[in-house]
Amino acid sequence: MLTRTFFFLKARIELLITSSFLKSRLNSYKISLRTIDRIKKRFLEDGLDDSLERKPTSRVYEKKIDGDVEANLVKLCCSNPPDGFAKWSLRLLADKLVELEYIDSISHVSVGNLLKKMNLSLGE
């Protein structure tokens, strides 16, 4: 999907490409020469309509977190925290998931996102 800001930026660049005072206007639009070159190339190869649209990404991301990891996270949240801690923190949970080899690596942010997705809270 094309955002309005992206569309207007690309449209401005298309206008700049066809104008003779391109380099004098680069600073005022805060656009790098590399961006201009990429858009100019795409404009010349694909035309105006295709150069204004973003190409769909070809990346494929593999999910690291499956239902088993989620279940183990819930199990950890419901268990007692380690000695010396009053309650679980996101970092403690992330470290414990890795320590127990439920997952190779996970950040405390991902643990927080999982808990939020499952409508769970570490609070009272």
C-alpha positions in Angstrom: 0.0 0.0 0.0 1.3 3.4 -0.9 1.3 6.1 1.8 0.5 9.7 0.9 3.9 10.9 2.0 5.7 8.3 0.0 3.6 9.1 -3.0 4.3 12.8 -2.8 8.0 12.3 -2.3 8.2 10.1 -5.4 6.1 12.5 -7.4 8.4 15.4 -6.4 11.4 13.4 -7.5 9.8 12.6 -10.8 9.3 16.3 -11.4 12.9 16.9 -10.3 14.2 14.3 -12.7 12.7 16.0 -15.6 13.9 19.4 -14.6 17.3 20.9 -15.4 17.9 22.3 -11.9 17.9 19.0 -10.1 21.2 19.3 -8.2 20.3 22.8 -6.9 17.1 21.5 -5.4 18.4 18.4 -3.7 19.2 20.2 -0.5 15.8 21.8 -0.2 14.0 18.4 -0.6 16.6 16.6 1.6 17.0 13.8 -1.0 20.2 11.9 -1.6 21.7 11.4 -5.0 21.4 7.6 -4.6 17.6 7.9 -4.1 17.3 10.0 -7.2 19.3 7.5 -9.2 17.1 4.6 -8.0 13.9 6.4 -8.8 15.2 7.7 -12.1 16.2 4.2 -13.2 12.9 2.7 -12.2 11.0 5.6 -13.9 12.9 5.0 -17.2 12.5 1.2 -17.1 9.0 0.9 -15.8 7.2 4.2 -16.5 5.5 6.7 -14.3 2.8 4.5 -12.8 5.0 1.7 -11.8 7.7 4.0 -10.4 5.2 5.6 -8.0 4.2 2.2 -6.5 6.3 0.2 -4.1 7.4 -3.2 -5.2 6.1 -6.1 -3.1 8.8 -7.6 -0.9 10.2 -11.0 -1.7 11.5 -11.7 1.8 10.1 -14.7 3.6 10.4 -14.7 7.4 10.5 -17.8 9.4 8.5 -17.7 12.6 10.7 -18.5 15.6 7.9 -18.5 18.1 5.3 -21.3 17.9 2.6 -22.6 20.1 5.0 -24.6 22.2 7.0 -21.6 23.1 3.9 -19.7 24.0 2.7 -22.5 26.2 6.0 -22.7 28.0 6.0 -18.9 28.5 2.6 -19.1 30.1 3.8 -22.0 32.3 6.8 -19.9 33.4 4.6 -16.8 34.1 2.4 -19.0 36.4 5.4 -20.5 38.2 7.3 -18.9 41.1 10.1 -16.5 40.1 13.7 -17.5 40.8 15.1 -17.0 44.2 16.0 -13.4 45.0 13.2 -12.0 42.8 9.7 -11.0 43.9 8.2 -11.4 40.5 9.0 -12.3 36.9 10.4 -9.5 34.7 10.4 -9.7 30.9 14.2 -10.1 30.9 14.0 -12.9 33.4 11.4 -14.7 31.3 13.4 -14.3 28.1 16.6 -15.6 29.8 14.7 -18.5 31.4 13.2 -19.5 28.0 16.7 -19.6 26.5 18.1 -21.4 29.6 15.5 -24.1 29.4 16.2 -24.4 25.7 12.6 -23.7 24.7 14.0 -21.3 22.0 17.5 -20.4 20.8 17.2 -16.7 21.5 14.5 -14.2 22.3 14.5 -10.6 23.4 12.5 -9.2 26.3 10.6 -7.1 23.8 9.4 -10.2 22.0 8.4 -11.7 25.3 6.4 -8.6 26.1 4.7 -8.7 22.7 3.8 -12.3 23.2 2.2 -11.6 26.6 0.3 -8.7 25.1 -0.9 -10.8 22.3 -2.2 -13.4 24.8 -3.7 -10.7 27.0 -1.4 -11.7 29.9 0.3 -9.3 32.3 3.1 -9.6 34.8 1.4 -7.1 37.0 -0.9 -7.7 39.9 
